[in-house]
Amino acid sequence: MEDREVILDIQNLRTTFNTQEGLVHAVNGISYQLHAGETIGVVGESGCGKSVSMLSVLRLLEIPPAAIKADSINFKGENLLDFPDHEMRKIRGSKIAMIFQDPMTSLNPVLTIGFQIKEPLKLHLGMDGEAAENRAGELLKLVGIPDADSRLADYPHQFSGGMRQRAMIAIALACNPTLLIADEPTTALDVTIQAQLVELVKELQDKLGMALIWITHDLGVVAGLAERVIVMYAGFVVEDAPVDSLYEDPRHPYTFALLKSLPKLHEKPGEQLETIEGLPPDLLELPAGCPFVPRCAFVKDKCRTENPGLEEISLDHKIACWVDIKTGELR
């Protein structure tokens, strides 16, 4: 990995929301790097800060009520926090693209699919109408939509859910981005279509050489897609490891519990899945110690009073935990 250029370097990102109930601490000091062409899976329960962290990087949150702070968010050597809004608009959609969770709310229902693919081509690449039309047809073909040229005149409601998501991918890829962020893009789709879309994104990534951040709560998807996995809990990164290390040797109690809750091929009929009891903490009032304490099977007194930082325990494998779950003792 060292020989690949670092294209995204997030240092100590914190995002809060000022609400009527109080200050919501959505992202709480996360740091990681992404290399050129690398695929990272970001996993965790709903509300753990996965999507908000990426929306913060792209500065797509309304300020206020949101407040985004970080030591730096460097993209290809430039700190995105220093960019004025008009410069960020040039980066979004051209150098960094995002596929959103629900294509029905992400696509404009009163504009044709062709118009929505051509818009970034004209805006970012300066293409004229004919060139943009031709490129839009090529992009729809690239993402596997039959009769692509004739479908450019169709509206989002004339596409199925899977086809709408393919159209979203076409829009995201229009300007050959360096980084593609996929925010749970298969959640609303059936399992067969999910598998097709994951395979499609993998093929396109190999073909175009872009880096990929795939946000999901589905550890099964990540296993076949990512090189590295970042596990988030209550707005913190609790484990960051190569995909094989994470599945073979999870070292944080939360990751360990998540993997135990997955169905296994060798399970006997009728065998119950293990669950993680309890709920994540209230992000209005974070505990003094580790946020996973109320649900953790390995908790010690130190865990209740001090929240551990992310530390490397073996090559490229980092965890935020005081306990060695193999021995059950403090590290």
C-alpha positions, 0 to 999 in steps of 0.5 A: 500500500505504501507505494500508492499515493494517498488521495484522501487523508482525514485527520480528527474529523468532528461533526455536530448538529445543533438541535432543539434537544441539544448538541448531537455529536454525530462524528467524534474525531475520526482519522484514516487515509485512502490510497489511489485505487483502494477500496475501503468498506465503512461499516456499523449500525444505523446512526453510527456516523458512516454517511455523515462523515462522508457528507462532511468530507464533501461539505454537503451538510447545511451549516448551521445546524451542522458544524464540521471541524477537522485538523485537515481533510486533504484530498490530493494534497489540498485541504478541502476545508480551505476551499470556498463553496464555488471551488467545492462545487467544482470538486463534487461530481468531477473529482469526488462523486457519490452514489446515494442510498435512494435513487428515487429521491436522488434523481429529479423526477421531472427531468429526463435521465439523459438530462441528468447525466449530461448536466455534469458533463456540460458543467465540469467538462464543458461538453457541447450538446451533441458530445454530451448526448453521445457520452451519456449514451455510452455511460448508460451502456457502460452500466448495463442498461439495454437500448441505452440511447433510446432510454436517455429520453425516459424519466426516473419513474420509467426505470425500475429500482435497479435501473435507477441505481445504475443510472445514478452510477452513470451520473457519478462516473460521468466525469471519471472521478478519482474517488467514488463514495457509495452510500449503501447504494443497494439497500432498497433493492432485492438480493439478486439486483444487489449482487449485480450492482456490487459486481458492476461497481467492482468491474467499473473500478478495475476499468477506471482505476478509481478509489472507492469508499463503500458505506454499508451495514452489510458485512457480507457485501464488504467481504467480497468488495473491500481491501480494508474495513473501517468499523464505526460505533457512536461516531468513533472508528473502533477498528481499522484493518485489512479485510482478511485480518478483520474477518479472521481475527476481529479484535474489538468487542463490537466487531467480534459481536457483529461477526458472531451475529452473521449467519454461517454456512455450516450452522445447524438447522434451527441454530439461533443467531447471536445478537448484540443486546442493548442500544447505541448510546445517546449522541446528545450525551456521550459517556466519559468512557468507551461508548460500547460499555453497556453492550460489551462482554469484555468490559473492565473498570477502566473502560467506564472512565476512559475512552481509548484512542485508536492504536495499532496492535499489529501490521495495519490493524488498529483498534480502540479498546483497552482489552485484549479479547483473546485473553479478556485482560487489559492490554 
